[in-house]
Amino acid sequence: MTIAPMENLSSPFLFCKFPKLHELYSAFPSLFLSIPARSGCGDELCYKLQCLRNTEPWSSPSLSSFEPRTSCVAVLLFAGAVELSAGSCAFEDSTCGYESDDGFLPWILNEEGHYISVDTSWGTHDEKAVLTSPELHSEEWSCIRLIYQIATASETSFDPTRLNLYLRLQGESFDHLLWSAKEPSDSWLIASLDLRNTTKKYKIVLEGVLGQDNSASIAVFEIKITNGYCIECDFEENHLCGFMNQWNPNVNWFVGGGNVRNSQSIFPRDHTFNSELGHYMYVDSIYVKHFQEVAQLVSPKTTTPMSGCLSFYYQLQQESGIVFTLYMRDINGFYEEIWKIDRTMNTDWSLAKVDFDAPYPMEVIFEVAFNSAKGGYVALDDISFSPNYCSNQTGFSFNPAEASCNFEEDLCHFYQDHKDGPGWSRVKVKPNAYRTGDHTTGLGYYLLANTQFTSQPGYIGRLYGPSLPGNLQYCLRFYYAVYGFFKMSDTLAVYIFEENHVVQEKIWSVLESPKGVWTQAEITFKKPMPCKVVFLSWCKSFWDCGLVALDDISMSLGSCQTTEMWSSFPGECTFEKDECAFTQERRNRSSWHRRRGQTPTSYTGPKGDHTTGVGYYMYIEASNMIYGQKARLTSRSLRGISGKQCLTFFYHMHGAGTGLLNVYVKKEGDSEETLLWRRRGEQSITWLRGLIEYECDKYHQIIVEAVRGVSIRSDIAIDDILFQAGPCIEMGEITQHSSGDYDDLNEIEY
């Protein structure tokens, strides 16, 4: 907390903030006068601190050496010290149990204290420095505040230096990315990260990654972990909980209190301590020059979905019109008003409560608009949050999974009317070398429109999704494949149907895409009224009809850009950016290669990747290898855990001369590798899902090995590797498939 100057400590100071002051009170009761708890203190004992005039500094942190003549400054310092939670560190004279990983670049504690930084003197591009916290445990919602700086010589870089923060949960092999920053700054910045309650023990992992600028530096000034929500604030600490004033030439939010008078207006005592020494935020009208001048105070951005009751105390003094409004703002800059002050005077602290839903990253903005320089002032203090709604409502009930479907069991909550024709059919293709299977597993069901049984001029097939609540931002993702059309334009389109207005708006349509390849589409949209998503397939003429396939529809809240980060799995590798944590002993023409699009040799290999249809995958080029030659892709060392683990991946083995694909595990200390999974020969023209369930309680590596077959038509590819803790849910459904001389190679099951 902020320590006031010595001369400003003559007045009694109200404490409701530090429950551990009971310990100090028990030792030296003469320093305190207990008083009844007031609103905002809960059941905690509140204290009035009797400030003793003394200029001697206090240096001992132990109660045994504490003397009654110690000044108020010492007591305040002690109060802050006893409240310092596990995992917090100011890096003054130690790292507080944080350890630098010897396998990477070191983190160095500054000799003069105050911060810890990455030693980049011998670092090269893409090298990392890893700093790990001691083991932590908290079953309550927590807030991590990180004060940091990334400094670079060049303002722009294609591959900038980054600072990442991960959560390492007990019993999991991979770390969860919570936050990442790459913007350079010439001053300290603050990041606020909400940490959901969990029963598992965990560690905080800081990772500095060097970019192209070798002169860049990464430093951390302070890490503070507190119980509660990052959006809460009493403005007593100098970082203001990450709240930021949106600068305006004339009207701005300032820190008030601390017995400092910097305004012509008469400002109140703060609400937290009911003291002139406490702090709050205020905005004054004395510098207003234009009509409706606006001051904005912006909260830290929420980093995990949350909903409940947002409350705060405010005080308002007005001589002419003041508009005090509370908004929510998403990452695209869209505002939503959730509260506005009435026109009455509020000369005392007043409590405001408002229901708050942030299913995706949002900022809260306290905005004050003045009509004149004599408008008055607005003061703000003690912002708090509760997961229980202010009103009697039961909460936000919409589940995005209700608008998602992979069609393995049925149509889920989707439906169609057949007034325009037979519509969409749920089908399944047996694995073979001629027809692509579904996207989910390669062996399951998907939807098919405009087949040979339904093609007719002017044919239209409509598929309706469930009703979606209005005034929310959605991310719609799905996979489609198009066959047989001469012109692809508008063969598949997505419309939004607003129920109250009976209006359909087209928000997406096919332009051009690889034929016969499952391609991902993603759409971000927001409508004020309840609406439905409608998939429409159109066969324009008898001479230009074909097949349109649809699979793996998923709906999530927020923009697609944001949900991609929030929903990504820590142990996932799609090969879109690089080879992730996989390495190869040798790199030459006969090793694994990262590629997009079709492989060079005809009649073998995939036409596109599994992730998006137009992205990257790993494969072996059989024309560069000889029969029996191997290519091995090895994971980094993985932490062992007790219990089962599930490894999921997609593989492509198409070609008459296809060889072997093996997956091994190599445990730390063992010289031999253990075979976990194998496929031999041609499997299908489509991507197939592989599931491996295994147990390993020690550090280990996973090795993916491809063996070249008898001919150049033996390319083998892999994509979308995912490690997860726990058993494979669908393990019982897995059977081995390989193509052969079926009589029904092109058979479609309805």
Phi, psi and omega in degrees: 000164180287130179263119182287157177299156185301320185288348182262011186256023184280338183272152176301147184236124185274129180243121167233007195269332193237096180302330183286357173292349173305321181297315179293321180297321180296325182280321185224072183296339182293343179283346191233153166238116180283145180224161180298149178294141177250176180304131180102345181270342184068220181266003182287151176285133179259153184227147164256122181276125177273105185284128180255131181288113180198133181260000181287134179288155178252125186240340185270132180274358186263148178290331183298330181259006181284131180243147183302335182283358180300142184287168177299326179302317179298318181296319178296318177298318179296318180301318178292324183292317183289340180270357181294116186275163179301139181093349178272147180199135175259357176054042179282302181229004177203174179261007173057032180092353174288136183236138176275130181288123184293344181280359183227185174300148183277151165266133185242129175283126181301136183301327180271004180082191173084336180196167175234142185221163178279131176281102184261008186299327179246012184282153176234171183306132176077002175288154186238156170232128187240126179239124187243134180283165169294168180293132185238158178207124176206124179269003177258158174299134183233161176237128176257123175248127183239122176255122193213173174207136170244117182243132180227159178281325180254139183287327182239145179206141179295324180232086188284162173291142186230155171234122181244148175236126182243157171250122180253103182275142177298136178086010177234143185278340186237152181269146179266123177286119179262329190197149178212141179223144179221359182282124177287156181208151176262012177214171179289142177241160180237135176241137179241125186231121176282136180240113183295151180294141181213148178274351182275148170287154185209169173228150173265132182239120175260131182232118173263130182239121182283136177265204182289334180277102183290346180270001181293153177230150178232125181223147176238124183272319184201144170237126179228125179245121181230152173288141181118190187252146182294339181281349180279147179194138171250002175063025178273339180264151188289345177274356175056031176059021179086001175291141184231138173278130174277105192300137177227139182304333187242323187234124181215160172278137178233161173278126178252169179093200183067022179060026180249127179256110180233029181211157177283343180280159177266109185264158187274175164290157180289167180273327186300310184248355186053047186223154174290343182271343178287171186237157179203176175252144178214159173224133186242152185267001191294338181258010180296132179240341184231158177296136178058044172293139189239136171242135182235132172248119190251129180282166169299152179285134176296143183243001176210149182302136180208150178207149181159219184245122175260125180231156179199160176254140179219157176224137186226131173233120185225141173252335171219182193304128171238132175249110180249114189230147176246126181240158164249140181227129180271180186291345177269001177089010179279131181262146171223121179284130180239350180197147175212141181288150173277185188269003184281158177285145177227081184279346174250165177296127180244144180266131175241141178229142180211138176292138191226123177234121177229077180287347177217171187306126181221154170246146172259132183239120173267113186242131177238130177240132180250148176267339182201173179290347178257026184290332183112212180211163173230132176244149186223138180204160170051064173281128181221166183220143175231140179289353177264134183295151178295319181273188183271005182294153184274353177117178182283114192261348185288129177250116182301337179297337179293338179255019179242155180194138172251001172064019179289325182258318182193202180272005182057232181262012177273154180208170178213150170259148187256023182291337180263000182140186183298336175079213184271140178244139176272119189228168178216135181250129175293141182299129181201180185267008187236333184232135182289136176276195183284171182275331187297308182228347187089347184236002188255204186260154173209177179259141182228132178236159178061041176282178183295343181274344186236353184296128177201152181303133178077010181298135177228131175241123181247133176239120184260137173268174178290166181291137180248133178299148181280168175064030174233151177268135183236150170242117178255125175235144177200166178242140179221157175218140184237134181228143164084348181279142172284320178240122184275341186306126176065014175294334173220132180221157177240129179242154171253124181254109177276116190297321184285339184247357181049045181240137176247130180240126179283126181246352180194150172205158178292134171254283174221142177204159179300133180288135176075014181244131174295115184243136181273139171238143176223137186225129173257130180211160178210130180232144182288334184247160175305143185210172176228149174268134180236123173266127184235123175251136189229123173258104191290320183211162180298329184275351180223062175246155180202208182243138174235125180248148183221136182204162172048060174281128178227141178237135177220162180271141181102177179285154181297328179296319181283315183296334177297322179284318184291324187265356182293145180270142184294331182258030185256141174225118178255356181063018180289324182258322182195199180266015178055229184264019179264147179227167176229141179295324180222152178231110176207194184294338183260014178262184175290141180236144176267127188213158171233155181080196184280150177285158186296327184275133180286157177062027174199156179080164180281162174270341179196173182280173180273333187294307183230347185092339181233013183259206188253155174212174176250140180206164171254137178265103187297332182292345178263003186235168175250163182306128178086354180288145187246149170232131186236131178245119188245132178285163171291171179294128183254141178291134176282150177223158175280141181098182186278151173234153181239126176249120179244141177201167176242139182230153181229116181229087182233129181144140186298334183253021186302140182264238187241149169232119183240149173233126182241160168240136176238115182276149179300129180092346179267141178272337183259152175261149180251127179287125179258328190200147179208143169228143184232135174079180181294133182251308183188163175280350184255165173287131178247148180270135174248137178236131178229124176251125183213167178233138178199118183260013177228168179303140184205169176232146174257132182240124176256119186240125175251136180244125182295140182271200190280345182222175179289345177272062181216037175295140177234136182228153175225157180198163172050063177277135183220124174259132178220146175283145178099168181290157175286120186299321186260022186300325183292344183270354188276128172227154183278135179236142169212143184284157179199205183270066177288151174280344185240047184302325184256016184289135175250128178266129179257000000 
